[in-house]
């Protein structure tokens, strides 16, 4: 019993440590004041209205949705394909390839930003949506690879062999057996890719132009110029959107599990 209470207390403290900054800043999204301060003088939705009426914030939200959607589609496709390739035990240097796919997770963002700027400039993709999507995909693919690889590891290969023995082609086995079983990992990887794109600032600073300013970059610029409660409102939207997408993924995974 004492050990159980100790673990519970430690878990509670860890959760409070992680959540406390959010609890401190999110109520300020509903303040009527023009500065971030406690106590809140009055509750208001004025900063959410500003997010959807001010040109700079509206453009940033639209850009984030465009870039995030493009990044999610590209990163999910590439990450899933890479995971399927790394699943092959006969692949030479499989561990080396897996490490290469995961490198963007540990390489400093500034180094990636400089490299992506030089590379994209050679192809004329700087200051374009395509360039920003490619740059965000580089840092999003590792999360998809980790998620899908874990899902594929839980698939019994005998199920696929049974489908092949019944005359199914490799494409049919992938479409009717492998992909449905790995779908929870694919969906989780897609959510992580979208969240990574929404949160990315450093790469955006290097490769995006004025017309590709995302919400995260707009928040960063606003902090440098003037700390406005609109930043807290934008953070509230970030967290709410992430929770809603995460809930949708959980429901989808449970539905897929029932079907199986």
C-alpha positions as CSV (number, residue, x, y, z in Angstrom):
1,X,0.0,0.0,0.0
2,X,2.7,2.6,0.8
3,X,4.4,1.9,-2.5
4,X,1.2,2.3,-4.3
5,X,0.5,5.7,-2.6
6,X,4.0,6.8,-3.4
7,X,3.6,5.9,-7.1
8,X,0.2,7.7,-7.2
9,X,1.7,10.8,-5.5
10,X,4.7,10.8,-7.9
11,X,2.4,10.5,-11.0
12,X,0.2,13.3,-9.7
13,X,3.1,15.6,-9.2
14,X,4.5,14.8,-12.6
15,X,1.1,15.6,-14.2
16,X,0.8,18.8,-12.3
17,X,4.3,19.8,-13.4
18,X,3.4,19.3,-17.0
19,X,-0.1,20.8,-16.9
20,X,0.6,23.8,-14.6
21,X,1.9,26.1,-17.3
22,X,-1.2,25.4,-19.5
23,X,-3.5,26.0,-16.5
24,X,-1.7,29.3,-15.9
25,X,-1.9,30.7,-19.4
26,X,-5.1,29.4,-20.9
27,X,-7.5,31.4,-18.8
28,X,-5.8,34.6,-20.0
29,X,-7.2,33.8,-23.5
30,X,-10.6,35.0,-22.1
31,X,-9.4,38.2,-20.5
32,X,-10.8,41.6,-21.5
33,X,-7.4,43.2,-20.7
34,X,-4.8,44.1,-23.3
35,X,-2.0,42.6,-21.3
36,X,-1.4,39.2,-19.8
37,X,-2.0,39.7,-16.1
38,X,-3.8,38.2,-13.1
39,X,-6.4,38.7,-11.7
40,X,-8.5,38.7,-14.8
41,X,-10.5,42.0,-14.8
42,X,-13.4,40.7,-16.8
43,X,-14.1,37.7,-19.1
44,X,-14.3,38.3,-22.8
45,X,-14.1,36.6,-26.2
46,X,-12.5,39.7,-27.8
47,X,-9.1,37.9,-28.5
48,X,-10.8,35.0,-30.2
49,X,-12.7,37.4,-32.4
50,X,-9.4,39.2,-33.2
51,X,-7.9,35.8,-34.3
52,X,-10.6,35.4,-36.9
53,X,-11.0,39.0,-38.0
54,X,-7.4,40.4,-38.0
55,X,-5.8,39.9,-41.4
56,X,-2.5,38.7,-40.1
57,X,-4.0,36.1,-37.8
58,X,-6.6,34.9,-40.4
59,X,-3.8,34.4,-43.0
60,X,-1.7,32.6,-40.4
61,X,-4.5,30.2,-39.5
62,X,-5.3,29.4,-43.2
63,X,-1.6,28.9,-43.9
64,X,-1.2,26.5,-40.9
65,X,-4.2,24.4,-42.2
66,X,-2.7,24.3,-45.7
67,X,0.8,23.4,-44.6
68,X,-0.4,21.0,-41.9
69,X,-2.7,19.1,-44.3
70,X,0.0,18.9,-46.9
71,X,2.6,17.8,-44.4
72,X,0.2,15.2,-42.9
73,X,-0.6,13.6,-46.3
74,X,3.0,13.5,-47.4
75,X,4.6,12.4,-44.2
76,X,2.0,9.7,-43.6
77,X,2.5,8.3,-47.1
78,X,6.3,8.4,-46.9
79,X,6.5,7.2,-43.3
80,X,4.2,4.3,-43.9
81,X,6.1,3.2,-47.0
82,X,9.4,3.5,-45.1
83,X,8.0,1.4,-42.2
84,X,6.9,-1.3,-44.6
85,X,10.3,-1.4,-46.2
86,X,12.1,-1.5,-42.8
87,X,9.8,-4.4,-41.8
88,X,11.7,-6.6,-44.3
89,X,14.2,-8.6,-42.3
90,X,16.2,-9.4,-45.4
91,X,17.0,-5.7,-46.0
92,X,20.7,-5.0,-45.8
93,X,21.7,-2.3,-43.2
94,X,18.1,-2.2,-41.9
95,X,19.3,-0.7,-38.6
96,X,21.3,2.0,-40.4
97,X,18.3,3.0,-42.5
98,X,16.0,3.2,-39.4
99,X,18.6,5.5,-37.7
100,X,18.7,7.7,-40.8
101,X,14.9,8.0,-40.8
102,X,14.9,9.0,-37.1
103,X,17.8,11.5,-37.4
104,X,15.6,14.6,-37.9
105,X,14.2,14.0,-34.4
106,X,17.6,14.6,-32.8
107,X,19.3,17.0,-35.2
108,X,19.1,20.7,-34.0
109,X,16.3,22.5,-35.7
110,X,18.6,25.4,-36.7
111,X,21.0,23.0,-38.5
112,X,18.0,21.5,-40.3
113,X,16.7,25.0,-41.1
114,X,20.0,26.1,-42.7
115,X,20.3,22.9,-44.7
116,X,16.7,23.0,-45.9
117,X,17.1,26.7,-46.9
118,X,20.2,25.9,-49.0
119,X,18.7,22.8,-50.6
120,X,15.3,24.4,-51.4
121,X,17.0,27.4,-52.8
122,X,18.7,25.2,-55.5
123,X,15.2,24.1,-56.6
124,X,13.6,27.5,-56.3
125,X,11.2,26.3,-53.6
126,X,12.0,28.9,-50.9
127,X,9.2,31.2,-50.0
128,X,6.6,28.8,-51.3
129,X,4.0,26.5,-49.8
130,X,5.7,23.4,-51.3
131,X,9.0,24.3,-49.7
132,X,7.4,24.7,-46.2
133,X,5.5,21.5,-46.6
134,X,8.7,19.6,-47.6
135,X,10.6,21.1,-44.7
136,X,7.9,20.2,-42.2
137,X,7.6,16.7,-43.7
138,X,11.3,16.1,-42.9
139,X,10.7,16.5,-39.2
140,X,7.3,14.8,-39.2
141,X,8.2,11.5,-41.0
142,X,10.2,10.1,-38.0
143,X,7.0,10.3,-35.8
144,X,5.0,8.4,-38.5
145,X,7.8,5.8,-38.8
146,X,7.9,5.2,-35.1
147,X,4.1,4.9,-34.9
148,X,3.6,2.7,-37.9
149,X,6.6,0.5,-37.1
150,X,5.1,-0.3,-33.7
151,X,1.7,-1.1,-35.3
152,X,3.4,-3.4,-37.9
153,X,5.4,-5.2,-35.2
154,X,2.1,-6.2,-33.6
155,X,0.8,-7.9,-36.8
156,X,1.0,-11.7,-36.9
157,X,2.8,-12.5,-40.2
158,X,0.9,-15.8,-40.4
159,X,-2.3,-13.8,-41.2
160,X,-0.6,-12.3,-44.3
161,X,0.9,-15.7,-45.3
162,X,-2.6,-17.3,-45.0
163,X,-4.0,-14.6,-47.3
164,X,-1.2,-15.3,-49.8
165,X,-1.8,-19.0,-49.6
166,X,-5.4,-18.4,-50.6
167,X,-4.3,-16.7,-53.8
168,X,-4.3,-13.0,-52.8
169,X,-1.8,-10.9,-54.6
170,X,0.7,-8.8,-52.6
171,X,-1.3,-5.6,-53.4
172,X,-4.5,-7.3,-52.1
173,X,-2.8,-8.6,-49.0
174,X,-1.5,-5.0,-48.3
175,X,-4.9,-3.4,-49.0
176,X,-7.2,-6.0,-47.3
177,X,-5.0,-7.3,-44.5
178,X,-1.8,-5.3,-43.6
179,X,-3.2,-1.8,-43.9
180,X,-6.4,-2.3,-41.9
181,X,-4.4,-4.0,-39.1
182,X,-1.8,-1.2,-39.1
183,X,-4.4,1.6,-39.5
184,X,-4.3,2.6,-35.7
185,X,-0.6,3.3,-36.0
186,X,-1.1,5.1,-39.3
187,X,-3.8,7.4,-37.8
188,X,-1.6,8.1,-34.8
189,X,1.3,8.9,-37.0
190,X,-0.9,11.3,-39.0
191,X,-2.0,13.1,-35.9
192,X,1.6,13.4,-34.7
193,X,2.6,14.7,-38.2
194,X,-0.1,17.4,-38.1
195,X,0.7,18.4,-34.6
196,X,4.4,18.7,-35.5
197,X,3.7,20.9,-38.5
198,X,1.4,23.2,-36.4
199,X,4.1,23.6,-33.7
200,X,7.1,24.0,-36.0
201,X,8.7,27.5,-35.9
202,X,12.4,27.3,-36.6
203,X,12.2,25.7,-40.0
204,X,9.3,28.0,-41.0
205,X,11.6,31.0,-40.2
206,X,14.2,29.7,-42.6
207,X,12.1,28.5,-45.6
208,X,8.8,30.4,-45.5
209,X,8.2,33.8,-47.0
210,X,5.7,36.5,-45.8
211,X,2.8,34.8,-47.6
212,X,3.5,31.4,-45.9
213,X,3.5,32.8,-42.3
214,X,2.0,30.0,-40.1
215,X,0.2,30.4,-36.8
216,X,3.2,29.3,-34.8
217,X,5.4,31.8,-36.6
218,X,2.8,34.6,-36.1
219,X,2.8,33.8,-32.4
220,X,6.6,34.0,-32.3
221,X,6.6,37.3,-34.1
222,X,3.9,38.7,-31.8
223,X,5.8,37.7,-28.7
224,X,8.8,39.6,-30.0
225,X,6.8,42.7,-30.9
226,X,4.0,42.8,-28.3
227,X,2.9,40.2,-25.8
228,X,-0.9,40.2,-26.5
229,X,-3.6,37.9,-25.0
230,X,-4.3,36.9,-28.7
231,X,-1.3,34.6,-28.2
232,X,-3.0,32.9,-25.3
233,X,-6.2,32.6,-27.5
234,X,-4.1,31.0,-30.3
235,X,-2.5,28.6,-27.8
236,X,-6.0,27.6,-26.6
237,X,-7.0,26.8,-30.2
238,X,-3.8,24.7,-30.6
239,X,-4.5,22.7,-27.5
240,X,-8.3,22.3,-28.3
241,X,-7.6,21.2,-31.9
242,X,-5.0,18.7,-30.7
243,X,-7.3,17.2,-28.1
244,X,-10.2,17.0,-30.6
245,X,-8.0,15.2,-33.2
246,X,-6.6,12.9,-30.5
247,X,-10.1,12.0,-29.4
248,X,-11.1,11.4,-33.0
249,X,-8.1,9.0,-33.4
250,X,-9.0,7.2,-30.2
251,X,-12.6,6.7,-31.4
252,X,-11.4,5.5,-34.8
253,X,-9.0,3.0,-33.2
254,X,-11.8,1.7,-31.0
255,X,-14.1,1.3,-34.0
256,X,-11.4,-0.5,-36.0
257,X,-10.8,-2.8,-33.0
258,X,-14.5,-3.7,-32.9
259,X,-14.5,-4.5,-36.6
260,X,-11.6,-6.8,-36.2
